Amino acid sequence: MSVLGRRGIHYFQKLNSANIPSALIEKGQNRVIEASLTLIRERAKLKGELVRALGGAVASASLLGVPLGHNSSFLQGPAFAPPRIREAIWCGSTNPTTEEGKELTDPRVLTDVGDVPVQEIRDCGVDDERLMKVVSESVKLVMEEDPLRPLVLGGDHSISYPVVRAVSEKLGGQVDILHLDAHPDNYDAYEGNYFSHASSFARIMEGGYARRLLQVGIRSISQEGRDQCKRFGVELYEMRNFSRDREYLENLKLGEGVKGVYVSIDVDSLDPAFAPGVSHIEPGGLSFRDVMNIVQNLKGDIVGADVVEFNPQRDTVDGMTAMVAAKLVRELTAKIAK
């Protein structure tokens, strides 16, 4: 457990040991949660008003950071990823233009509503079920400001569950999901953790939030994972068959008959030669251009997306994986904005 995680737990234990009334603790928790949501709400309103005033945008990507790492089964470094991704986006190493020519400096293309203050909320003793509701509510606040659409910076992969839940509930129906990952993340409750980053897609499918789930780049899957794929009707595309599946995956058409398409990119879907800064290093993955071909050629209305599991604590000295994650965000922005 991280130092920050221990700090929050110890603080909450001290409150309990001091016989502080539970009603008083809950009142304090409610204030912190409401302040957190107010911050996201007002930022989203400001950015939404700006985009609408400029006019001409049907959809605009809006960054929302969820610096959550404690549901990782191995390392908790993904909690530190959102600011590193933002830094890489705007570092000046490359110009702020996507490959198809959209300018990230244009608010009609990209805005930023900041981070959900995960650690501050956990410091108050808020449990994961309630924390996940705060994440969902934050996503809905972004979506209320048309034409903003959430592009979420993780964080470990447990965040995809509350984000997809929010997108589906706000739109009033199911989405199709394109999920790029080395792992299927569909354990019933990995190591007993219902909200584990290895269980997020089990929660999504159980909740009925997705019609189709395509999992691409898989190369580490247990028998339970295979059984869960069959249970949920997952369309599984393993790396060992990628050469056979490439043409289909590079010409996907999703979202017809549902509310749109959600894209979730775990950075470890990439081979570690391209992205070493991840917690779970799995050789034999996708190249960066493989991922770009799949995403850029995707036909469908992307209503939300996330980039997760970048671990700055395992990155190279020159921040190569941060730049990779930033590039993924930039090109997802290009697909969302129109």
Secondary structure by P-SEA (a helix, b strand, c coil): ccaaaaaaaaaaaaaaaacccaaaaaaaaaaaaaaaaaaaaaaaaaaaaaaaaaccccbbbbbbbbcccccccccccccccaaaaaaaaccccccccccccccccccccbbbccccaaaaaaaacccaaaaaaaaaaaaaaaaacccbbbbcccccccaaaaaaaaaaaaacbbbbbbcccccccccccccccccccccaaaaaaaaccccbbbbcccccccaaaaaaaaaaccccccccccccaaaaaacccccccccbbbbbbccccccccccccccccccccccaaaaaaaaaacccccccccccccccccccccaaaaaaaaaaaaaaaaaacc
